[in-house]
Amino acid sequence: MKTAVDTDMRPSQSMMSSTSQEREVSESPAKVPLDPFTEVESPLSSKKAFLSWLLLCYSTGPTSSMTATYVPISLQAMANILGHQPGSAKKCATRGAIRCLVSFGSGEVDYNSYVLYLQAIARACEGILTIFLSGIADYSHYRKSSMLVTIILFGVLALPFAALTHASYTVLTASSVLYCLLTTIQGAYGTMEASYIPLFMRASGWYQQRPRINVGRAEEAVEALEQTQTGSTNTRPSKRAFNKGVRVSVLGLFVGNVGSLTALLIGLIITNTRGQAAVTGYHNFLLAITIAGCLTIVFGTIGGFVIPSVPGKKRNGENLLTLSVIRFISLLKSIRNYPEAFKLCIGWILWNTAYSAHNSILSLLFRETLGLGSSDGEYTTWTFTAILFASMGSLSWMFAFPHVRCKVKTWAYTFFAVNITCIVWGALGINSHVPIGYKHRPEFWIEQVLFLSTSSALRSWNRVVYSSMLPHGREAQFFGLEITLDLATGWISPLVQGVIQDRTHNLRFPMIPNSLLMLIALGFYVWVDIEKGIADALKESGAGVERTGP
């Protein structure tokens, strides 16, 4: 047991105090951490609660993976079938530098821009819905019910796809609407799901006693959690609480990835057993999407009824819609109280926007470069291994974090360096005379290993560090902020990419703004003061933070 020694205590007194404390700990039974704000045992302190939450994470994985992979490329395939070459009525090519126009609204757009514009619409709707749900989830038992309803609805929206096999503009429109709804709901349940991370950290003792933060290097904010100050009023929570957040964050993503692997494995089997046609091979993807929806409904229902309700704040008779608006305005006003949390949130949003945009662009580019239809079998394998590498990245970080002594930010900087390199690499391919830039099969596979493993680890890093900066009782609201601020940025990126693609018909051009977005996001990560953010959250939550140092 590590014991920190106060500077005004003699060495002999320190040794006696340390021995006495160790004897008391060894002789007294382990206590279940109490919620310091309600003075009762946390309903999330049991293993059953944690396992039920992991089951919910697993349930959303199948449909989430389909929404990110199979749905967009099915829309791409259908748009390619219905489209025509510019200036003629000829059918569109299915491989190489494809120039293909498809009807969109009152005009025509590039067939890849069609998918990107839908993503822009969906991201905007995602933010609007999340403003409402994140505003009420921290009250009463709305957190659990909101999460359960959105997860079930998420699965239900995936069910109709197996019937949407006829290539017509009516079916394309219906599929597009379902895609937008799926993306919208995905942000809502994601906010509810992630808001449990700080609750699990609190249940393990994060706020049990009065932290004493030593102002210095950023990494000391985490290392300090290992120390225990002598005296009951200055006892610091052990690093077990922070490591609990790391485990919850990583395992939540990992179990969700396992759910994704389940659905992608089903898609891989369907594609390779039913065969693939150059024109209608995407029908296999549609069937896999429907099966994924069924998995989400079944496992989401089981996990939703098992996970305990978490008591929240009590309403004072406010209307739910009014409450959401008031809380969102209050959240924006609280920037003064939690500036570091807002800095990290903005950086996270910009990174996530660039990350999501790059993944969607690369998915479309993979099939366009290797051939629509003819590459369907390889595409199912490529998306399957993508989840494997992502899982390996986050798990590797989880195991390395407690043992590798380095600055907390060093992890983020390393992950960013790899991310930026992968995106810039694609932009190099804009020049037709440059032989690299995702123009060959091996490049896609190498990028997958590097980009997805580091991105998954960075996402886990984001969730646990952000959780440590959140005040008690506002977890869902602050996690909702990460989605709601997408109203200002999230939809702009796919819109800009759609416009660029519509003008250039080259999917590598949109990688330029993605690279710039990554660099701006990195600037916010450099700017944020993690230690101060933790201190602000504990102080405002009434945990009695005592800060020392200059």
C-alpha positions as CSV (number, residue, x, y, z in Angstrom):
1,M,0.0,0.0,0.0
2,K,1.5,3.3,-1.1
3,T,1.4,6.1,1.5
4,A,2.2,9.7,0.8
5,V,4.0,11.6,3.6
6,D,3.0,15.2,4.5
7,T,6.0,17.5,4.5
8,D,5.4,18.6,8.2
9,M,5.4,15.0,9.6
10,R,8.5,13.4,11.0
11,P,9.7,10.2,9.4
12,S,9.1,8.0,12.4
13,Q,5.5,9.4,12.8
14,S,4.9,8.7,9.1
15,M,6.0,5.1,9.4
16,M,3.9,4.5,12.5
17,S,0.9,6.1,10.8
18,S,1.4,4.0,7.7
19,T,1.7,0.8,9.7
20,S,-1.4,1.6,11.7
21,Q,-3.4,2.4,8.5
22,E,-2.3,-0.9,6.9
23,R,-3.3,-2.9,10.0
24,E,-6.7,-1.2,10.0
25,V,-7.2,-1.9,6.3
26,S,-6.2,-5.5,6.6
27,E,-8.4,-6.1,9.7
28,S,-11.5,-4.3,8.5
29,P,-13.8,-5.9,5.9
30,A,-14.0,-4.3,2.5
31,K,-16.7,-1.7,2.2
32,V,-19.0,-1.1,-0.7
33,P,-18.5,2.5,-1.9
34,L,-21.4,4.8,-1.2
35,D,-22.6,7.6,-3.4
36,P,-21.3,10.6,-1.5
37,F,-24.2,12.7,-2.7
38,T,-27.0,10.4,-1.8
39,E,-25.2,8.5,1.1
40,V,-26.6,5.2,-0.1
41,E,-25.0,2.3,-1.9
42,S,-24.7,2.9,-5.6
43,P,-26.9,0.7,-7.7
44,L,-24.0,0.4,-10.2
45,S,-21.6,-1.0,-7.6
46,S,-22.5,-4.6,-8.4
47,K,-21.0,-6.9,-11.0
48,K,-24.5,-7.6,-12.3
49,A,-25.0,-3.9,-13.2
50,F,-21.7,-3.8,-15.0
51,L,-22.4,-7.0,-17.0
52,S,-25.9,-5.8,-18.0
53,W,-24.4,-2.5,-19.2
54,L,-21.9,-4.5,-21.3
55,L,-24.8,-6.5,-22.7
56,L,-26.4,-3.3,-23.8
57,C,-23.1,-2.2,-25.4
58,Y,-23.0,-5.6,-27.3
59,S,-26.6,-5.2,-28.4
60,T,-26.0,-2.0,-30.3
61,G,-22.8,-3.3,-32.0
62,P,-24.5,-5.3,-34.8
63,T,-26.8,-2.5,-36.1
64,S,-24.1,0.2,-35.5
65,S,-21.6,-1.7,-37.7
66,M,-24.3,-2.1,-40.4
67,T,-25.1,1.7,-40.2
68,A,-21.4,2.5,-40.7
69,T,-20.6,0.0,-43.4
70,Y,-23.3,-1.9,-45.2
71,V,-26.0,0.7,-45.4
72,P,-23.8,3.4,-47.0
73,I,-22.3,1.1,-49.6
74,S,-25.8,-0.3,-50.4
75,L,-26.9,3.2,-51.1
76,Q,-23.8,3.7,-53.2
77,A,-24.5,0.6,-55.2
78,M,-28.1,1.5,-55.8
79,A,-27.2,5.1,-56.8
80,N,-24.7,3.7,-59.2
81,I,-27.3,1.5,-60.8
82,L,-29.8,4.3,-61.1
83,G,-27.3,6.9,-62.2
84,H,-25.9,7.9,-65.6
85,Q,-22.6,9.3,-67.0
86,P,-22.5,13.1,-67.3
87,G,-23.8,14.4,-70.6
88,S,-25.2,11.0,-71.7
89,A,-27.7,8.3,-70.8
90,K,-25.0,5.6,-70.5
91,K,-24.9,3.5,-67.4
92,C,-22.2,4.3,-64.9
93,A,-18.9,2.4,-64.7
94,T,-18.3,0.2,-61.7
95,R,-14.6,0.5,-61.2
96,G,-11.8,3.0,-61.4
97,A,-12.4,6.8,-61.7
98,I,-16.2,6.7,-61.8
99,R,-18.1,9.8,-63.0
100,C,-21.8,9.1,-62.2
101,L,-24.7,11.4,-61.6
102,V,-27.9,10.5,-59.7
103,S,-31.0,12.6,-58.9
104,F,-31.0,14.4,-55.6
105,G,-33.8,16.8,-54.8
106,S,-34.4,19.0,-57.8
107,G,-31.1,18.4,-59.4
108,E,-28.3,15.8,-59.9
109,V,-25.2,15.1,-57.9
110,D,-22.3,12.7,-57.9
111,Y,-23.3,9.3,-56.7
112,N,-20.8,9.4,-53.9
113,S,-21.9,12.9,-53.0
114,Y,-25.4,11.5,-52.6
115,V,-24.3,9.4,-49.6
116,L,-22.2,12.2,-48.2
117,Y,-25.2,14.6,-48.3
118,L,-27.3,12.1,-46.5
119,Q,-24.7,11.9,-43.8
120,A,-24.8,15.7,-43.3
121,I,-28.5,15.6,-42.9
122,A,-28.4,12.7,-40.5
123,R,-25.7,14.3,-38.3
124,A,-27.7,17.5,-38.0
125,C,-30.8,15.5,-36.9
126,E,-28.7,13.5,-34.5
127,G,-27.7,16.7,-32.6
128,I,-31.2,18.0,-32.4
129,L,-32.6,14.8,-30.8
130,T,-29.7,14.5,-28.4
131,I,-30.2,18.0,-27.1
132,F,-33.6,16.8,-25.9
133,L,-32.6,13.4,-24.5
134,S,-29.4,14.5,-22.8
135,G,-31.4,17.3,-21.1
136,I,-33.8,14.9,-19.4
137,A,-31.7,11.8,-18.9
138,D,-30.1,13.0,-15.6
139,Y,-33.5,13.4,-14.0
140,S,-35.4,10.6,-12.2
141,H,-35.2,7.3,-14.0
142,Y,-35.1,8.8,-17.6
143,R,-31.6,7.7,-18.2
144,K,-32.5,4.0,-18.3
145,S,-35.8,4.4,-20.1
146,S,-34.3,6.8,-22.7
147,M,-31.5,4.4,-23.5
148,L,-33.7,1.3,-23.7
149,V,-36.2,3.0,-26.0
150,T,-33.6,4.3,-28.4
151,I,-31.7,1.0,-28.5
152,I,-34.9,-0.9,-29.4
153,L,-35.9,1.7,-32.0
154,F,-32.4,1.5,-33.4
155,G,-32.9,-2.2,-34.1
156,V,-36.5,-1.8,-35.4
157,L,-35.3,0.7,-38.1
158,A,-32.9,-1.9,-39.5
159,L,-35.6,-4.5,-40.1
160,P,-37.1,-3.3,-43.4
161,F,-33.8,-3.3,-45.4
162,A,-34.1,-7.0,-46.5
163,A,-37.2,-6.1,-48.5
164,L,-35.7,-3.1,-50.2
165,T,-34.0,-4.9,-53.1
166,H,-35.7,-3.4,-56.1
167,A,-33.5,-0.7,-57.7
168,S,-35.8,2.3,-58.1
169,Y,-35.8,5.9,-56.9
170,T,-38.7,5.1,-54.5
171,V,-36.7,2.3,-52.8
172,L,-33.6,4.5,-52.8
173,T,-35.5,7.3,-51.1
174,A,-37.0,4.9,-48.5
175,S,-33.5,3.5,-47.8
176,S,-32.1,7.0,-47.5
177,V,-34.8,7.9,-44.9
178,L,-34.1,4.8,-42.9
179,Y,-30.3,5.6,-43.0
180,C,-30.9,9.1,-41.7
181,L,-33.1,7.8,-38.9
182,L,-30.6,5.1,-37.9
183,T,-27.8,7.7,-37.7
184,T,-30.0,10.1,-35.7
185,I,-30.9,7.4,-33.1
186,Q,-27.4,6.2,-32.9
187,G,-26.2,9.5,-31.4
188,A,-29.0,9.4,-28.9
189,Y,-28.3,6.0,-27.4
190,G,-24.6,6.6,-27.6
191,T,-25.0,9.6,-25.3
192,M,-27.0,7.5,-22.8
193,E,-24.6,4.6,-23.0
194,A,-21.5,6.7,-22.5
195,S,-23.0,8.6,-19.6
196,Y,-22.7,5.5,-17.4
197,I,-18.9,5.6,-17.5
198,P,-18.6,8.4,-14.8
199,L,-21.3,6.7,-12.8
200,F,-19.3,3.4,-12.7
201,M,-16.2,5.4,-11.7
202,R,-18.2,7.1,-8.9
203,A,-19.5,3.7,-7.8
204,S,-15.9,2.5,-7.4
205,G,-15.0,5.4,-5.1
206,W,-14.0,8.3,-7.3
207,Y,-15.7,10.9,-5.1
208,Q,-15.5,9.0,-1.8
209,Q,-13.1,11.3,-0.1
210,R,-11.5,14.6,-0.4
211,P,-9.0,14.7,-3.3
212,R,-5.9,16.8,-3.0
213,I,-4.7,17.8,-6.4
214,N,-1.0,18.8,-6.9
215,V,-0.9,21.4,-9.6
216,G,2.0,20.6,-11.9
217,R,2.4,18.4,-15.0
218,A,-0.7,17.1,-16.6
219,E,0.1,13.4,-15.9
220,E,0.4,14.1,-12.2
221,A,-3.4,14.5,-12.1
222,V,-3.6,10.8,-12.8
223,E,-0.5,9.7,-10.9
224,A,-1.8,11.5,-7.9
225,L,-4.7,9.2,-7.7
226,E,-2.3,6.4,-6.7
227,Q,-1.3,8.2,-3.5
228,T,-3.1,8.3,-0.2
229,Q,-2.7,11.3,2.1
230,T,-2.6,10.7,5.8
231,G,-5.6,12.0,7.7
232,S,-9.3,11.2,7.1
233,T,-10.1,14.5,5.5
234,N,-7.4,14.5,3.0
235,T,-7.5,10.9,1.8
236,R,-7.3,10.6,-1.9
237,P,-9.3,8.0,-3.9
238,S,-7.0,5.3,-5.1
239,K,-6.1,4.9,-8.8
240,R,-8.5,2.0,-8.8
241,A,-11.3,4.5,-9.5
242,F,-9.5,5.9,-12.5
243,N,-8.5,2.5,-13.8
244,K,-12.1,1.5,-13.3
245,G,-13.0,4.2,-15.8
246,V,-10.4,3.0,-18.2
247,R,-11.8,-0.6,-18.0
248,V,-15.4,0.5,-18.3
249,S,-14.6,2.8,-21.3
250,V,-12.4,0.2,-23.1
251,L,-14.6,-2.9,-22.3
252,G,-17.7,-1.0,-23.4
253,L,-16.1,-0.3,-26.8
254,F,-14.7,-3.8,-27.0
255,V,-18.0,-5.5,-26.2
256,G,-19.7,-3.2,-28.8
257,N,-17.0,-4.3,-31.3
258,V,-17.8,-8.0,-30.5
259,G,-21.4,-7.2,-31.4
260,S,-20.2,-5.6,-34.6
261,L,-18.1,-8.7,-35.4
262,T,-21.1,-10.9,-34.9
263,A,-23.1,-9.0,-37.5
264,L,-20.1,-8.6,-39.9
265,L,-19.4,-12.4,-39.6
266,I,-23.0,-13.0,-40.6
267,G,-22.6,-10.7,-43.5
268,L,-19.4,-12.4,-44.5
269,I,-21.0,-15.8,-44.4
270,I,-24.1,-14.6,-46.4
271,T,-22.0,-13.0,-49.1
272,N,-19.7,-16.0,-49.6
273,T,-22.4,-18.6,-49.5
274,R,-25.1,-16.9,-51.6
275,G,-22.7,-15.7,-54.2
276,Q,-22.2,-12.2,-55.5
277,A,-23.4,-10.5,-58.6
278,A,-21.8,-7.5,-60.2
279,V,-25.0,-5.6,-60.1
280,T,-27.2,-7.0,-57.3
281,G,-24.5,-8.3,-54.9
282,Y,-25.5,-5.6,-52.3
283,H,-28.7,-7.6,-51.7
284,N,-26.6,-9.7,-49.4
285,F,-25.8,-6.6,-47.4
286,L,-29.4,-5.7,-47.0
287,L,-30.2,-9.1,-45.5
288,A,-27.3,-8.8,-43.1
289,I,-28.6,-5.4,-42.0
290,T,-32.0,-6.9,-41.1
291,I,-30.5,-9.7,-39.1
292,A,-28.4,-7.2,-37.2
293,G,-31.5,-5.3,-36.3
294,C,-33.0,-8.5,-34.8
295,L,-29.9,-9.1,-32.7
296,T,-30.1,-5.5,-31.4
297,I,-33.7,-5.8,-30.4
298,V,-33.3,-9.2,-28.6
299,F,-30.1,-8.4,-26.6
300,G,-31.1,-4.8,-26.0
301,T,-34.4,-5.9,-24.4
302,I,-32.7,-8.3,-22.1
303,G,-30.0,-5.9,-21.0
304,G,-32.4,-3.0,-20.7
305,F,-34.6,-4.8,-18.2
306,V,-31.6,-6.1,-16.1
307,I,-29.6,-2.9,-15.7
308,P,-30.7,-1.0,-12.6
309,S,-32.2,2.4,-12.6
310,V,-29.9,5.2,-11.4
311,P,-31.6,7.7,-9.2
312,G,-31.2,11.2,-10.7
313,K,-32.3,14.7,-9.9
314,K,-35.9,15.5,-9.1
315,R,-37.9,17.8,-11.4
316,N,-39.7,20.7,-10.0
317,G,-42.7,20.4,-12.3
318,E,-40.9,21.6,-15.4
319,N,-42.1,20.5,-18.8
320,L,-39.7,18.0,-20.3
321,L,-39.2,20.1,-23.5
322,T,-38.7,23.3,-21.5
323,L,-36.3,21.4,-19.2
324,S,-34.1,20.3,-22.1
325,V,-33.9,23.8,-23.5
326,I,-33.2,25.4,-20.1
327,R,-30.5,22.8,-19.3
328,F,-28.8,23.2,-22.7
329,I,-28.6,27.0,-22.2
330,S,-27.3,26.4,-18.7
331,L,-24.8,24.0,-20.1
332,L,-23.4,26.6,-22.4
333,K,-23.3,29.1,-19.6
334,S,-21.3,26.7,-17.5
335,I,-18.2,27.0,-19.8
336,R,-16.7,29.4,-17.1
337,N,-16.9,26.6,-14.5
338,Y,-15.6,23.8,-16.6
339,P,-13.4,25.3,-19.3
340,E,-11.1,22.3,-19.6
341,A,-14.0,19.9,-20.1
342,F,-15.3,22.1,-22.9
343,K,-11.8,22.3,-24.5
344,L,-11.5,18.6,-24.5
345,C,-15.1,18.2,-25.8
346,I,-14.4,20.5,-28.7
347,G,-11.2,18.8,-29.6
348,W,-13.0,15.4,-29.3
349,I,-15.7,16.6,-31.6
350,L,-13.3,17.9,-34.3
351,W,-11.3,14.6,-34.1
352,N,-14.5,12.5,-34.3
353,T,-15.7,14.5,-37.2
354,A,-12.5,14.0,-39.1
355,Y,-12.3,10.3,-38.1
356,S,-15.9,9.5,-39.2
357,A,-15.5,11.4,-42.4
358,H,-12.3,9.6,-43.3
359,N,-13.8,6.2,-42.5
360,S,-16.9,6.9,-44.7
361,I,-14.7,8.2,-47.6
362,L,-12.3,5.3,-47.4
363,S,-15.2,2.8,-47.4
364,L,-16.6,4.3,-50.6
365,L,-13.1,4.6,-52.1
366,F,-12.3,0.9,-51.3
367,R,-15.2,-0.4,-53.5
368,E,-14.7,2.2,-56.2
369,T,-11.0,1.4,-56.5
370,L,-11.4,-2.4,-56.4
371,G,-14.8,-2.6,-58.2
372,L,-18.4,-2.2,-57.2
373,G,-19.9,-5.6,-56.9
374,S,-16.8,-7.5,-57.8
375,S,-15.2,-6.5,-54.5
376,D,-18.1,-7.3,-52.2
377,G,-16.6,-10.5,-50.9
378,E,-13.3,-8.8,-50.0
379,Y,-15.2,-5.8,-48.6
380,T,-17.0,-8.0,-46.1
381,T,-13.7,-9.4,-44.9
382,W,-12.2,-5.9,-44.8
383,T,-15.0,-4.6,-42.6
384,F,-14.7,-7.6,-40.4
385,T,-11.0,-7.3,-39.7
386,A,-11.5,-3.5,-39.2
387,I,-13.4,-4.3,-36.0
388,L,-10.7,-6.8,-34.9
389,F,-7.9,-4.2,-35.3
390,A,-10.0,-1.6,-33.5
391,S,-10.6,-3.9,-30.6
392,M,-6.9,-4.8,-30.4
393,G,-6.0,-1.1,-30.2
394,S,-8.3,-0.2,-27.3
395,L,-7.5,-3.4,-25.4
396,S,-3.7,-2.9,-25.9
397,W,-4.1,0.6,-24.4
398,M,-6.1,-0.7,-21.5
399,F,-3.4,-3.2,-20.5
400,A,-0.6,-0.8,-21.2
401,F,-2.0,2.2,-19.3
402,P,-1.4,1.0,-15.7
403,H,2.1,-0.1,-16.4
404,V,3.6,2.5,-18.8
405,R,4.8,5.6,-17.0
406,C,4.3,8.5,-19.4
407,K,2.4,11.7,-19.6
408,V,-1.3,11.2,-20.0
409,K,-1.3,13.4,-23.1
410,T,1.6,11.5,-24.7
411,W,-0.9,8.7,-25.4
412,A,-3.2,11.1,-27.3
413,Y,-0.3,12.7,-29.2
414,T,0.9,9.3,-30.4
415,F,-2.6,8.3,-31.6
416,F,-3.0,11.6,-33.3
417,A,0.3,11.3,-35.2
418,V,-0.7,8.0,-36.7
419,N,-4.2,9.2,-37.6
420,I,-2.9,12.3,-39.4
421,T,-0.3,10.3,-41.3
422,C,-3.0,8.0,-42.6
423,I,-5.2,10.8,-43.9
424,V,-2.4,12.8,-45.4
425,W,-1.3,9.6,-47.2
426,G,-4.6,9.4,-49.0
427,A,-4.4,13.1,-50.0
428,L,-1.1,12.4,-51.8
429,G,-3.0,10.3,-54.3
430,I,-4.8,13.3,-55.7
431,N,-1.9,13.7,-58.2
432,S,-2.4,11.1,-60.9
433,H,1.3,10.8,-61.3
434,V,1.9,9.8,-57.6
435,P,1.7,6.0,-57.4
436,I,0.5,6.0,-53.7
437,G,-2.6,7.3,-52.0
438,Y,-4.9,4.3,-51.6
439,K,-4.6,3.3,-55.2
440,H,-3.6,-0.3,-54.5
441,R,-5.1,-3.1,-52.4
442,P,-2.3,-3.4,-49.8
443,E,-2.6,0.3,-48.9
444,F,-6.2,-0.2,-47.7
445,W,-5.2,-3.1,-45.4
446,I,-2.2,-1.4,-43.9
447,E,-4.2,1.8,-43.3
448,Q,-6.8,-0.3,-41.5
449,V,-4.3,-1.7,-39.0
450,L,-2.7,1.7,-38.2
451,F,-5.7,4.0,-38.3
452,L,-8.4,1.9,-36.6
453,S,-6.2,0.6,-33.8
454,T,-5.0,4.0,-32.7
455,S,-8.4,5.6,-33.3
456,S,-10.2,3.1,-31.0
457,A,-7.5,3.6,-28.3
458,L,-8.0,7.4,-28.6
459,R,-11.7,7.1,-28.3
460,S,-11.3,5.1,-25.1
461,W,-8.8,7.8,-23.9
462,N,-11.3,10.5,-24.7
463,R,-14.2,8.8,-22.8
464,V,-12.3,8.1,-19.6
465,V,-10.4,11.5,-19.4
466,Y,-13.6,13.4,-20.2
467,S,-15.5,11.4,-17.6
468,S,-13.0,12.5,-14.9
469,M,-13.9,16.1,-15.6
470,L,-17.7,15.8,-15.3
471,P,-19.7,17.2,-12.3
472,H,-22.0,14.9,-10.5
473,G,-25.6,14.7,-11.8
474,R,-24.9,16.1,-15.2
475,E,-23.2,13.1,-16.8
476,A,-25.7,12.5,-19.7
477,Q,-25.9,16.3,-20.3
478,F,-22.2,16.7,-20.7
479,F,-21.8,13.5,-22.8
480,G,-24.7,14.8,-24.9
481,L,-22.7,18.0,-25.5
482,E,-20.2,15.9,-27.6
483,I,-23.1,15.1,-29.9
484,T,-25.1,18.3,-29.8
485,L,-22.1,20.5,-30.7
486,D,-22.1,18.4,-33.9
487,L,-24.9,20.7,-34.9
488,A,-22.1,23.3,-35.5
489,T,-19.5,21.0,-37.0
490,G,-20.5,17.4,-37.5
491,W,-22.8,18.0,-40.4
492,I,-20.6,20.6,-42.1
493,S,-17.8,18.1,-42.8
494,P,-19.8,15.6,-44.9
495,L,-21.6,18.5,-46.6
496,V,-18.2,20.1,-47.6
497,Q,-17.0,16.7,-48.7
498,G,-20.1,16.2,-50.7
499,V,-19.6,19.5,-52.5
500,I,-15.9,18.8,-53.2
501,Q,-16.7,15.3,-54.5
502,D,-19.5,16.7,-56.7
503,R,-17.0,19.1,-58.3
504,T,-14.0,16.8,-58.5
505,H,-15.4,13.2,-58.7
506,N,-12.3,12.2,-56.8
507,L,-12.7,10.8,-53.2
508,R,-9.2,11.8,-52.3
509,F,-9.8,15.5,-52.4
510,P,-12.1,15.5,-49.3
511,M,-9.1,14.1,-47.3
512,I,-7.5,17.6,-47.4
513,P,-10.1,19.2,-45.1
514,N,-10.0,16.1,-43.0
515,S,-6.3,16.6,-42.5
516,L,-6.8,20.2,-41.5
517,L,-9.6,19.2,-39.1
518,M,-7.3,16.7,-37.4
519,L,-4.6,19.3,-36.9
520,I,-7.1,21.8,-35.3
521,A,-8.4,19.1,-33.0
522,L,-4.8,18.3,-32.0
523,G,-4.4,22.0,-31.0
524,F,-7.3,21.7,-28.5
525,Y,-5.7,18.5,-27.0
526,V,-2.5,20.5,-26.5
527,W,-4.4,23.4,-24.9
528,V,-6.5,21.4,-22.4
529,D,-5.3,21.1,-18.8
530,I,-6.4,17.7,-17.6
531,E,-5.5,18.2,-14.0
532,K,-7.4,21.5,-13.7
533,G,-10.4,19.9,-15.3
534,I,-10.5,17.1,-12.7
535,A,-10.1,19.7,-9.9
536,D,-13.0,21.9,-11.3
537,A,-15.4,18.9,-11.5
538,L,-14.6,17.7,-8.0
539,K,-14.9,21.2,-6.5
540,E,-18.1,22.0,-8.2
541,S,-19.6,18.6,-7.3
542,G,-19.0,19.4,-3.6
543,A,-16.2,16.9,-3.1
544,G,-14.1,19.4,-1.4
545,V,-11.1,19.6,-3.6
546,E,-7.9,21.0,-2.1
547,R,-5.4,22.2,-4.6
548,T,-1.7,22.6,-3.8
549,G,1.2,24.0,-5.6
550,P,1.9,27.4,-7.3
